Each structure stands twice: as structure tokens, then as C-alpha cells.
């Protein structure tokens, strides 16, 4: 915690205010958010709904420009979406339904100009095997279960070997058991390749389990409340529970204030 | 009172006996799985039922025509089939059908290309959207045939006028459906495409068109049906113009010669081509695309 910024950060978010327009309102999603992600971080954006964490992830993805502040990846300002930041969405329809599992991954590699032909195919199969879907490589997405679809999306994101993987509540729509297994699989994949991931969630246990660093955001608009270190993966469950309770208390303060306002 | 009630209730719940059973073997009950009878299986085939229906209708037609005994009003089915067969053998019907289909292909593809251009403009610019919406609102309800007199003045007698009305009949239906399809493509899929660095026309070609394919295909089907009807009607009215006449002209000619079985044979050919395109061409495309991708059941 004391010497966090020795090396220049991979992703640097400085004073980012995000606003978007609905039909009738101009909504401020986040207000002057600062954080930076180091290489191989499992960085979590945690907060209740309405804290702008998904909007923040979209801004890092390049889908919207900040009204104030700047987002830099490897020292370059982010202005548009690109394959150096692969998104994994919550929705199951993020796979192209007209392509098989293998084709989905190959298509990503080829259209982004990363790899062509055989090389793309081999890279795709390598990552499909990593998520244990080699038996379904030639299946169309509509024949897969929700968990399998999310695994394909993760394989696709990882196969692109981006600078950073952006995950927007990827397990939120899964049943509890599948969700738990997917969290464990993600950690195992991280052990293998040590990729950098920016992970959005509203679940405190998920944040503590997956992350090594957790950014707590307050709602309406999202502002940084705290940036905490998580516990090591195989530590005492009691320590994890204590951290969860601490985060819960920090978020719960808001809840009370909100209720008073309402 | 409540204390005693809960005191007595608790042991009652605990005392309920457990039930453990072993499933019986197949020999104890009759059927696990039995094949349906041949008749039941045949009757489950939709095409067989439909064929049966058509046969019944043909028999009714034949009997009624014989009863009426007036080949100038209703020729019998056998007369019609004979006339049709003669037409096929002499090469007149295939030639006329080919002439119609050629004009149709030109008009249909021109309409689809125009629809594509309009729709791409519509999804890339707001003014394009307004243009498409206004034009479809105005011209979609306008029957293509109503434009024929104007077409004759502008393009003269010949294929030009026919292609013009065909484009009109295809364009709006296809553009409307394609545009609706594009707008229905989920935000997630668009973001996935942009994530790969796709934008503009590339995004349209590689993400939006396949994602909107069910709607596009529906539009093409409607467009085809409109075009086919329009073409036959236009040929009936002005077919004499286009040098070598199509099926509509064939019907018109036969009617003038009071050869009613030939008129029926012409109609039969139109129906058969319609069925063929609908059930073979479009069905095959559907099976290989949207059904296979699970985008349509």
C-alpha cells in the first residue's frame, strides 16, 4: 500500500467525470474518479447500482468520452474502442450467433488484424481448450448454456491477448453454482497467464474473491470511496469475511443516507 | 395455549414415517417406448397431409368442371394439365417463364441494391433515417401497377418500364424490413463489433447484416412476392411491349384466342414458380442460416 506507484501504471484514470444524456435528463454517472491499474492487476470496480461502474468501464473501453479528465492506456489517451481492450459483457448475446464457438474467436482475431488463417485458428483452439470447451468448438452459441457462452466470451477476450481485459459483471446472469465455478476458473486462468483485468461487480464476496485491489464507488454520482487491497486467494476464510464485512459497512453508510434523503 | 400447541406439533412432524421405494422393472408395466403405427407416422408428415389436401381439391375441380361441361369457363384439370404439358414440350411455357424470371431478376436485384444503399444511409445519418422513413411512408402503400402508365411515358415500351415498377415494389418492403432489423441489433453486438475495431460500412457488412438477417430475409420474401405479382400483372397489361413476352403475356394471348386451358396452364405455372421459390429457394436459405444459428425456430 505504501509503494504502489513505482512503475508507470498500465491504465491511468485521472479525474474522470462521465455524463450521458437520456431522453429527458443529463445524468452524471461518475464525478472526478481517479485510479490506476498495474500490470497483472485483478482490479475490481465495486459499488451499488447507480454508482456508474459500468459506465466507467465503457469509458475505458472507448465507447464514451469523459466530459472531464483523461483515461490513458500505456501512456496513450483512449479515444475509441479497440482490440487492445477486450470487453466481456454480462449479456449472453455477446457471441455472434451466426458463428460457431471456434469461428467466434477466430473472427475476433482476424477482423482486428491480430492473426490470420492457421495461426488464428490455432490460437483460438488453444484458448478454447483453456476454458474446457474444445468438445464444443464447432457448436453454435444457441446450443450452449449460459455459463458456456460466458466461457467462450472469456476465451475470445483472452485469445486476443489484450493489454487489459474489461469484464462487465460477466457472471451476474448465471446461477449461483455456475457462478462460483466460473470465478474459480477465472482465477486459475489468471494463474496461468497473469493477464490484467478490470472487473465490474456489485457483489462484495465476488470482489473479495476475484480481486487483488478493490475500488469502492459511492452512488449518484459515482465517486471513489476507497481503494482497498483484497486478501490473498488461499487465505483464511475469516479474513475474507472480515474484509467483506468492512466493505459492507462502508457501502451501508450510503444506504442509510440514501434512505434518509428519500 | 400456543406453547402446548407447538409442543405437540413438533413431535408430530418428526414422527412422520419415511418412504422408500424401488422402481419396478419394465416387465411390470406395458409400454416404455413403442413405435407409432405406420398410418400415425405418415399422418405426422406435414407435406403428406398437404399433398393429400391438394389431391382432394384437384378431384373436386375435375368433378365440378365435368359437371359444368363448359371449357370456356372452367376447363377440367386434365385439360389444363394437358395444355400445360403441351406448353412445356413445345418449349413455349419454359421460354415465357424464363423471360419473366429474367426481368424479375433484374428488377429484384436492382431493388435490393437500392434498398441496401438507402438503409445504410439511414443507419449512418439521421437525415438518412428521416429520408427513408418519409419515402417508405409515402411509397410503400402505393401499388406498383399504378406507376405503370407513368413508367411507359418515362421509359417507353419495354423492359425498362417493367424494371421500374419492379424496383418500386421491392425497394420499400426490403428497405423497411432491413432498417427495422438493423435497429433491432442489440447494443452488445454493436459494441462487440466496435471492440474489434470495426466501424462504418465494415460494421454494417460484418455485424449488422448477419445479426439482422432474419428481418432481411423476411423483407426479401415479401419483396419477392410483391415483385412476382407486380410483374405478372404488368405483363398482362403491357407485356406486348417487351419484345418477347413473359407468362403474363402468355395468359393474355391465350385468353384472346379463347384457349382457356392454356390460361389455366399459365396460372398453374405462376403458382408453381411461386411455390418453388418459397419452399425451395427461401426454405433452403432459412435452413442454412437463421435456423442453423438459432435465430429463428
Interface residues (C-beta under 8 A of the other chain):
Chain A: X61 X63 X80 X81 X82 X83 X85 X86 X87 X89 X91 X93 X94 X96 X97 X98 X107 X108 X111 X112 X113 X140 X141 X142 X143
Chain B: X186 X188 X189 X191 X192 X194 X195 X196 X197 X198 X206 X207 X210 X211 X213 X289 X292 X293 X294 X295
